[in-house]
Every structure is written in structure tokens, then in C-alpha cells.
Amino acid sequence: MNNILLVFLGGGLGSVTRYGISEIVRNNFRSSFPVATLFSNIISCIILALAVGVFSEKIGTTSTLRIFIVVGFCGGFSTFSSFSYETVELMRSGNIVIAIINILTSVIVCIGLIYFLTKQSI
């Protein structure tokens, strides 16, 4: 039950952080490109990579901090569903090139961050 509470609290914090980024971007950027989702996913990937790669020896593989950060916070903060919805909406509105750029940027940058920051070979 303790782990469920950690995921719940981390997920809530991640979701609120995601909402905050959306509001900051909405108030400061005017673009058809889904900047807030991209920023949230990139930041979430950096946090996750640091937690499982750089700091894994310090926080362990089954620690409560890792569950809170990786499963809870990053799970609530990253937003694959929003990414998917926004990409489909770009396609539906005729912004195919922006949709493709969104897909490529998100996938390449986020996977690249995880790959390089975890320093593990595949």
C-alpha cells in the first residue's frame, strides 16, 4: 500500500507540474506546435534518465524514492496521450508537416535523452 501512495503522490505532483508548464507556455508562446507537451516530455525524460542512470546507485532499483520519481512523478508529468492527441489534431487541421516534425522531434529527442543520460549500451 505504501508504494501505491508514493505513485499517487508523485503522479499528482507530476500532473500539477505538467499543468503549470502548459499554463506558462500558453501565456508566453503562440504556436501551432505543441510546445508544452514537448517541453514536459523532454523534462520528464531527463528526470527519469537521471533517476535510473546517474543516481541509480544512490536511490537503488526498488527504493521508495525511485518509485515516487520514475513511476509517480514522471508518469504524471510525461504525456504520451496528449502528444498523440495533439499530433492527430495537427493532421486533421492540415498541418501534416508540423505533425511529422512533432513526431520526429519528440521521439528522437526523448529517446536520445534516455539513451545518452543512462549511459547504458543496448
N, C-alpha and C positions, 0 to 999 in steps of 0.2 A: 504494500500500500504506500510505503514511503516513496518508491520510485514513481508511482502514479502522481503523487503530489508534486514531485520535482518536475515532471513533464508538464503538468498542469500550470505550475507557476512560471516555468521557463517559457512555455508556449504563449502564455498570456503576456509576458514581458516582451517576447519577440513580436507578437501581433501588435501590441501598442507601439513598439518601436517602428514597425512597418508602417503603421498608420501615420506616425509622426513624419517619417520620410515622405510619404505621399503628400501630406499637407505642405511641407516645406517646398517640395518640387512643384506642386500645383500653384503655390503662391509666387514662385520665382522663375519658373520656366514656362514658356508657351511653345509646345512642340507636339506634333502628331506621333512622335516616337515615344514609347512608354519608358521614359527616363526613370521614374520612381521604382518601377518593378526591376529594371536593370540594376539600379543602384542597390536596392535591397538584396537582390540575389548575389551580386558581387560581394557586398559586405558580409553576407551570411556565409558565402564560400570561404572568405578569408578567415572568419571566426572559426568555422568548422575545421578548416585545414590547420590552423594554429592549435586548436584543441586536440586534434587527433595526431598531428605531426610534431610540431615544435614542442608542445607542452605535454605530450602523451606520457612521458616518464614521470612528470610531476603530478598529473591528475589521474594516472592509471587508466586501465581499459574498462573497468567496471565501477569506477567511483561515482559518487553522487554528483560531484561537480560535472563530470563528463556527461552524465545523463541529463542534467539540468541544461548544459550548454548545447550539446550536439542534438539530442532528441527534442528537448523542450524549446529552447530559445531559437536555434537555427530552424527547427521545424515550423515554428510560428512566424519566424521572420522571413524566411525564403518563401517564394510564392510561385510555384510552378503552375498552379491553376490560373492565377492572374496573368502570368506570361502567356499561357495557352489562349486564354480568352482574348487578351489584347491583340495577339497575333492574328487570330481568326477575324476579329473586328477590323483590323487593318486590311486584311484580304478582302473582306466583304465590302469595305468602303473604296476599294480600287487601289489601295496603297500597297501593291504587291511587292515593289522594290523595298519599301520600308519594312514590310513584314519579313522578307528574306534577310535583310540586314539585321533585324531584331533577332531572328533565329540564330544566324551565324555568330553575331556578337555575343549573345547570351551563352550559347553552347561553348564556343571556343574560349571565351574569357573565363567562364566559371569552371569548366573542366580543366583548363590550363592552370588556373589558380590552385585548385585542389592538387593537381599533379605536381606542380613545382613547389608548393609550400609544404607538402607532406614528405617530399624528398624520398619517396619510395619508388622503386622501379616496378614496372609492370611486367 
